[in-house]
Amino acid sequence: MSADKFLQQNDDLLSEEEKATTRSLLASLKTALTNTDKDVINKAIQDLNEYTAPLAHRAMDQTIAKAMKGKKL
């Protein structure tokens, strides 16, 4: 899953708490995927997305800042 890849790529950016929460939400989604109730699956997806969106934005901002360091616009 892309959340696993995100955790690997941004290990140094995330706190231990952020990594643990993301892993927990990811595990909940994986469990939900074994369920046939689409509402349970959608809720697990939504929970993971809501938590990780700010983390992804922070990671992107840091990547852009590194790429732009020393360059003038």
Z-matrix of the N, CA and C atoms (Angstrom, degrees):
N
C 1 1.451
C 2 1.530 1 109.05
N 3 1.288 2 115.59 1 154.63
C 4 1.464 3 119.74 2 -177.91
C 5 1.526 4 111.58 3 -67.31
N 6 1.319 5 118.93 4 -25.87
C 7 1.465 6 120.85 5 177.51
C 8 1.527 7 110.45 6 -64.98
N 9 1.323 8 117.03 7 -38.19
C 10 1.468 9 120.38 8 176.15
C 11 1.527 10 110.43 9 -61.31
N 12 1.315 11 116.17 10 -45.11
C 13 1.460 12 121.51 11 179.92
C 14 1.532 13 110.21 12 -64.33
N 15 1.329 14 116.58 13 -41.01
C 16 1.463 15 121.42 14 178.22
C 17 1.529 16 110.33 15 -59.29
N 18 1.324 17 116.95 16 -44.05
C 19 1.457 18 120.57 17 179.31
C 20 1.522 19 111.27 18 -61.84
N 21 1.317 20 116.88 19 -41.84
C 22 1.460 21 120.75 20 -179.94
C 23 1.523 22 111.35 21 -65.83
N 24 1.314 23 116.40 22 -44.60
C 25 1.466 24 120.77 23 -175.57
C 26 1.524 25 112.83 24 -71.72
N 27 1.322 26 116.89 25 -24.12
C 28 1.462 27 120.10 26 -174.37
C 29 1.523 28 112.50 27 -120.00
N 30 1.316 29 116.21 28 27.72
C 31 1.461 30 121.22 29 -177.13
C 32 1.523 31 112.25 30 -54.84
N 33 1.330 32 117.27 31 -41.58
C 34 1.457 33 120.68 32 -177.20
C 35 1.524 34 113.41 33 -76.82
N 36 1.303 35 117.90 34 -17.36
C 37 1.461 36 122.60 35 -178.37
C 38 1.527 37 112.16 36 -86.71
N 39 1.328 38 116.83 37 -29.92
C 40 1.463 39 121.86 38 -173.54
C 41 1.521 40 111.84 39 -93.99
N 42 1.336 41 114.91 40 144.75
C 43 1.465 42 119.63 41 174.96
C 44 1.528 43 108.82 42 -75.35
N 45 1.313 44 115.88 43 164.28
C 46 1.465 45 120.03 44 178.20
C 47 1.528 46 110.34 45 -60.66
N 48 1.322 47 116.76 46 -37.94
C 49 1.464 48 121.05 47 178.51
C 50 1.531 49 111.06 48 -64.41
N 51 1.328 50 116.98 49 -42.95
C 52 1.470 51 120.26 50 178.87
C 53 1.522 52 111.16 51 -63.66
N 54 1.331 53 115.94 52 -40.99
C 55 1.467 54 119.42 53 178.91
C 56 1.528 55 110.68 54 -66.14
N 57 1.323 56 116.87 55 -42.38
C 58 1.466 57 120.57 56 -179.49
C 59 1.527 58 111.06 57 -65.06
N 60 1.317 59 117.03 58 -42.79
C 61 1.467 60 120.60 59 179.46
C 62 1.521 61 110.38 60 -65.17
N 63 1.314 62 116.93 61 -42.36
C 64 1.461 63 120.37 62 178.65
C 65 1.521 64 110.43 63 -62.52
N 66 1.322 65 117.02 64 -44.17
C 67 1.475 66 120.39 65 178.26
C 68 1.525 67 111.23 66 -62.07
N 69 1.322 68 116.55 67 -39.50
C 70 1.463 69 120.93 68 179.55
C 71 1.527 70 111.09 69 -64.94
N 72 1.322 71 116.24 70 -44.62
C 73 1.467 72 120.52 71 178.84
C 74 1.526 73 110.87 72 -66.53
N 75 1.306 74 116.88 73 -35.89
C 76 1.459 75 121.54 74 177.34
C 77 1.529 76 110.18 75 -66.09
N 78 1.319 77 116.28 76 -42.06
C 79 1.473 78 120.23 77 177.52
C 80 1.529 79 110.43 78 -63.11
N 81 1.323 80 116.61 79 -39.38
C 82 1.462 81 120.44 80 177.44
C 83 1.530 82 110.97 81 -62.87
N 84 1.324 83 116.22 82 -39.60
C 85 1.466 84 119.83 83 178.09
C 86 1.521 85 110.37 84 -66.05
N 87 1.315 86 117.40 85 -43.95
C 88 1.464 87 120.18 86 179.43
C 89 1.524 88 110.74 87 -60.94
N 90 1.317 89 116.94 88 -38.96
C 91 1.465 90 120.80 89 176.56
C 92 1.522 91 110.06 90 -66.47
N 93 1.318 92 116.70 91 -42.81
C 94 1.472 93 121.05 92 -179.42
C 95 1.523 94 111.21 93 -62.22
N 96 1.317 95 117.14 94 -32.07
C 97 1.463 96 120.32 95 -178.73
C 98 1.528 97 112.58 96 -66.74
N 99 1.328 98 116.99 97 -17.28
C 100 1.461 99 120.15 98 175.76
C 101 1.527 100 111.10 99 -84.24
N 102 1.304 101 116.37 100 -6.14
C 103 1.459 102 123.94 101 -178.76
C 104 1.531 103 109.22 102 -92.84
N 105 1.299 104 116.89 103 149.44
C 106 1.468 105 119.68 104 177.97
C 107 1.520 106 112.41 105 -93.61
N 108 1.322 107 117.14 106 -1.49
C 109 1.473 108 121.30 107 -179.57
C 110 1.527 109 109.07 108 -84.61
N 111 1.317 110 115.80 109 108.41
C 112 1.466 111 119.95 110 -176.61
C 113 1.522 112 112.25 111 -62.90
N 114 1.325 113 117.98 112 -28.72
C 115 1.462 114 120.19 113 178.94
C 116 1.529 115 111.24 114 -66.95
N 117 1.319 116 117.21 115 -37.04
C 118 1.460 117 121.46 116 177.51
C 119 1.528 118 109.41 117 -66.47
N 120 1.322 119 116.32 118 -43.56
C 121 1.467 120 121.22 119 178.94
C 122 1.529 121 110.36 120 -63.59
N 123 1.323 122 116.95 121 -47.89
C 124 1.464 123 120.61 122 -179.76
C 125 1.525 124 111.77 123 -61.89
N 126 1.327 125 117.95 124 -38.05
C 127 1.466 126 121.44 125 179.21
C 128 1.528 127 109.80 126 -65.43
N 129 1.324 128 117.52 127 -41.85
C 130 1.462 129 120.78 128 179.32
C 131 1.532 130 110.71 129 -64.89
N 132 1.327 131 116.89 130 -40.24
C 133 1.473 132 121.29 131 176.57
C 134 1.521 133 109.96 132 -62.80
N 135 1.319 134 116.19 133 -46.46
C 136 1.465 135 121.28 134 -179.07
C 137 1.528 136 111.02 135 -61.72
N 138 1.328 137 117.39 136 -44.36
C 139 1.465 138 121.06 137 179.63
C 140 1.533 139 111.04 138 -60.44
N 141 1.328 140 116.41 139 -45.35
C 142 1.465 141 120.54 140 179.30
C 143 1.525 142 110.44 141 -64.03
N 144 1.318 143 117.22 142 -46.59
C 145 1.469 144 120.86 143 -179.38
C 146 1.521 145 112.36 144 -62.44
N 147 1.335 146 116.90 145 -43.10
C 148 1.464 147 120.15 146 -178.79
C 149 1.525 148 111.64 147 -64.19
N 150 1.326 149 116.22 148 -37.23
C 151 1.457 150 118.68 149 -179.25
C 152 1.529 151 111.88 150 -75.38
N 153 1.320 152 116.33 151 -40.61
C 154 1.465 153 119.15 152 -173.26
C 155 1.532 154 114.39 153 -85.99
N 156 1.311 155 118.61 154 -17.66
C 157 1.476 156 119.93 155 -178.97
C 158 1.529 157 111.98 156 -55.92
N 159 1.331 158 120.09 157 -49.41
C 160 1.469 159 118.83 158 178.74
C 161 1.533 160 112.52 159 -63.64
N 162 1.319 161 116.81 160 -32.39
C 163 1.464 162 120.01 161 178.33
C 164 1.525 163 110.05 162 -67.39
N 165 1.320 164 116.57 163 -41.28
C 166 1.463 165 121.21 164 178.83
C 167 1.528 166 110.67 165 -65.36
N 168 1.319 167 116.84 166 -39.11
C 169 1.471 168 120.36 167 177.84
C 170 1.523 169 110.16 168 -63.59
N 171 1.321 170 116.44 169 -42.34
C 172 1.460 171 120.49 170 178.98
C 173 1.524 172 110.57 171 -63.59
N 174 1.324 173 116.95 172 -42.04
C 175 1.465 174 121.24 173 178.90
C 176 1.528 175 110.31 174 -63.63
N 177 1.316 176 117.20 175 -41.72
C 178 1.460 177 120.82 176 179.97
C 179 1.524 178 110.39 177 -66.23
N 180 1.320 179 116.98 178 -42.78
C 181 1.463 180 120.31 179 178.18
C 182 1.524 181 111.28 180 -59.32
N 183 1.328 182 116.17 181 -41.24
C 184 1.456 183 119.79 182 -179.70
C 185 1.533 184 110.84 183 -68.33
N 186 1.314 185 117.52 184 -39.09
C 187 1.461 186 121.60 185 178.39
C 188 1.525 187 110.47 186 -63.87
N 189 1.320 188 116.26 187 -42.64
C 190 1.472 189 120.59 188 178.77
C 191 1.529 190 110.03 189 -65.40
N 192 1.320 191 116.71 190 -42.94
C 193 1.464 192 120.07 191 179.83
C 194 1.528 193 111.07 192 -60.86
N 195 1.329 194 117.01 193 -41.14
C 196 1.466 195 120.48 194 178.21
C 197 1.529 196 110.54 195 -65.21
N 198 1.333 197 116.70 196 -41.43
C 199 1.463 198 120.76 197 -178.93
C 200 1.528 199 111.64 198 -67.05
N 201 1.309 200 116.94 199 -32.53
C 202 1.468 201 121.06 200 -175.94
C 203 1.527 202 113.09 201 -91.04
N 204 1.328 203 117.78 202 -8.95
C 205 1.453 204 120.88 203 -176.32
C 206 1.532 205 110.51 204 -57.12
N 207 1.318 206 114.81 205 125.97
C 208 1.452 207 120.84 206 178.28
C 209 1.518 208 114.30 207 83.53
N 210 1.315 209 117.80 208 2.67
C 211 1.467 210 120.80 209 -179.59
C 212 1.519 211 109.12 210 -108.26
N 213 1.318 212 115.75 211 148.15
C 214 1.460 213 121.38 212 177.78
C 215 1.506 214 109.37 213 -106.00
N 216 1.307 215 115.28 214 142.87
C 217 1.482 216 120.50 215 176.69
C 218 1.502 217 110.62 216 -97.68
